[in-house]
Amino acid sequence: MLVIRLCRTGKKNSPSYRLVAADSRRAVKGKFIEVIGFYNPIVKPKIFSANKEKVLEYIKNGAKPSATVLNLLCDHGVLPKNQKVKIVHAKKKEVKPEDTVDPKNDQKEIETKVAEETVKSEEIEPTNSETEENVAEDANTKEEIVEDNIK
């Protein structure tokens, strides 16, 4: 499949780009079929030049422009403005260790931990009435043991 994309040229810290038609399986800086135009974003105003006839011919024959190229072609009148694409460069989310607490979920985590602790404490600790009965029974048995020892 053919694509129309930018191929970087130029020195370090001063990029310029060629607008090329290439096979999609080739590397970005690899072999290409034809140079269609160029783009220099460093110069003010930015320079963009493309052979409109060749671009339209490649698109007609099934070449797919990259998102950046499509936007450049729309901005400079080669293609209609309504074909412009919104490009989103999202950062990759890092995997957080379990020890790290997210501030958004901090309150929820605290509430769930408190709820879990109360459930555990209810399972382990008897109710107040049960503890009073146990204390009374313990006191009775201790008194009986003390009385037996005295006799």
C-alpha positions as CSV (number, residue, x, y, z in Angstrom):
1,M,0.0,0.0,0.0
2,L,1.3,3.4,-0.9
3,V,1.5,6.2,1.7
4,I,2.3,9.9,1.4
5,R,4.4,10.9,4.4
6,L,7.1,13.2,5.6
7,C,10.8,12.1,5.5
8,R,13.1,14.1,7.7
9,T,16.2,15.7,6.3
10,G,18.4,18.5,7.5
11,K,21.0,18.9,10.2
12,K,20.8,18.3,13.9
13,N,18.3,20.8,15.6
14,S,17.2,22.2,12.2
15,P,14.8,19.7,10.6
16,S,13.3,20.0,7.1
17,Y,11.1,17.4,5.5
18,R,10.5,15.9,2.1
19,L,6.9,15.0,1.1
20,V,7.4,11.5,-0.4
21,A,5.3,8.7,-1.8
22,A,6.5,5.4,-0.4
23,D,5.5,1.9,0.3
24,S,4.0,1.6,3.8
25,R,6.3,-1.3,4.7
26,R,9.5,0.7,4.1
27,A,11.3,2.6,6.8
28,V,10.4,6.3,7.2
29,K,13.9,7.3,6.2
30,G,14.2,4.4,3.7
31,K,13.6,4.1,0.0
32,F,10.7,6.0,-1.5
33,I,9.0,6.1,-4.9
34,E,9.0,9.9,-5.6
35,V,9.5,13.2,-3.9
36,I,6.3,15.2,-4.2
37,G,7.2,18.3,-2.2
38,F,9.0,19.7,0.9
39,Y,8.2,21.3,4.2
40,N,10.5,23.5,6.3
41,P,9.0,24.3,9.8
42,I,12.0,26.3,11.0
43,V,11.8,29.3,8.7
44,K,9.3,32.0,9.6
45,P,6.8,31.8,7.9
46,K,6.9,28.0,7.5
47,I,7.5,26.9,3.9
48,F,5.3,24.1,2.4
49,S,5.4,23.2,-1.3
50,A,3.7,20.3,-2.9
51,N,3.0,19.2,-6.5
52,K,-0.8,19.3,-6.3
53,E,-1.3,17.2,-9.5
54,K,1.0,14.4,-8.3
55,V,-0.5,14.4,-4.8
56,L,-4.1,14.1,-6.2
57,E,-2.9,11.4,-8.6
58,Y,-1.4,9.3,-5.8
59,I,-4.5,9.8,-3.6
60,K,-6.7,8.8,-6.6
61,N,-4.7,5.7,-7.1
62,G,-5.1,4.6,-3.4
63,A,-2.2,6.3,-1.5
64,K,-3.1,7.2,2.0
65,P,-1.6,10.4,3.4
66,S,-0.4,10.4,7.0
67,A,-2.3,12.5,9.5
68,T,0.3,15.3,9.5
69,V,0.5,15.3,5.8
70,L,-3.3,15.4,5.4
71,N,-3.5,18.4,7.7
72,L,-0.7,20.2,5.8
73,L,-2.4,19.5,2.5
74,C,-5.7,20.8,3.9
75,D,-4.1,24.0,5.3
76,H,-2.4,24.8,2.0
77,G,-5.4,24.3,-0.2
78,V,-4.4,21.1,-1.9
79,L,-7.3,19.2,-0.2
80,P,-10.6,20.5,1.2
81,K,-10.6,21.8,4.8
82,N,-13.3,19.4,6.0
83,Q,-10.9,16.4,5.6
84,K,-8.6,17.8,8.3
85,V,-7.8,15.3,11.2
86,K,-7.4,16.1,14.9
87,I,-4.0,14.6,15.9
88,V,-3.7,13.5,19.5
89,H,-0.3,12.7,20.9
90,A,-1.1,11.1,24.2
91,K,1.5,10.1,26.7
92,K,1.7,6.4,27.6
93,K,0.3,5.6,31.0
94,E,2.9,4.3,33.5
95,V,2.1,1.2,35.5
96,K,1.9,2.2,39.1
97,P,3.1,-0.1,41.9
98,E,0.4,-1.2,44.3
99,D,2.0,0.8,47.1
100,T,1.5,4.1,45.4
101,V,-1.8,5.8,46.2
102,D,-3.5,7.8,43.5
103,P,-4.9,11.1,44.9
104,K,-8.1,10.7,42.9
105,N,-8.8,7.3,44.4
106,D,-7.3,8.2,47.8
107,Q,-10.7,8.9,49.5
108,K,-12.3,5.8,48.1
109,E,-9.4,3.6,49.2
110,I,-9.6,5.0,52.7
111,E,-13.3,4.3,52.9
112,T,-12.9,0.7,51.6
113,K,-10.1,0.0,54.1
114,V,-12.1,1.4,57.0
115,A,-15.1,-0.7,55.9
116,E,-12.9,-3.8,55.7
117,E,-11.4,-3.2,59.1
118,T,-14.8,-2.8,60.7
119,V,-16.0,-6.0,59.2
120,K,-12.9,-7.8,60.4
121,S,-13.2,-6.3,63.9
122,E,-16.8,-7.4,64.1
123,E,-15.9,-10.9,63.2
124,I,-13.0,-11.1,65.7
125,E,-14.3,-9.1,68.6
126,P,-17.4,-10.2,70.4
127,T,-20.2,-7.7,71.2
128,N,-20.2,-5.8,74.5
129,S,-22.9,-8.1,76.0
130,E,-20.8,-11.2,75.2
131,T,-17.7,-9.7,76.8
132,E,-19.6,-8.8,80.0
133,E,-20.8,-12.3,80.3
134,N,-17.3,-13.7,79.7
135,V,-15.9,-11.4,82.3
136,A,-18.6,-12.4,84.8
137,E,-18.0,-16.1,84.2
138,D,-14.2,-15.6,84.5
139,A,-14.7,-13.8,87.8
140,N,-17.0,-16.7,89.1
141,T,-14.4,-19.3,88.1
142,K,-11.6,-17.4,89.7
143,E,-13.6,-17.0,92.9
144,E,-14.3,-20.7,92.9
145,I,-10.6,-21.5,92.4
146,V,-9.6,-19.2,95.2
147,E,-12.2,-20.7,97.5
148,D,-11.0,-24.2,96.6
149,N,-7.4,-23.2,97.4
150,I,-8.4,-21.7,100.7
151,K,-10.2,-24.8,101.9
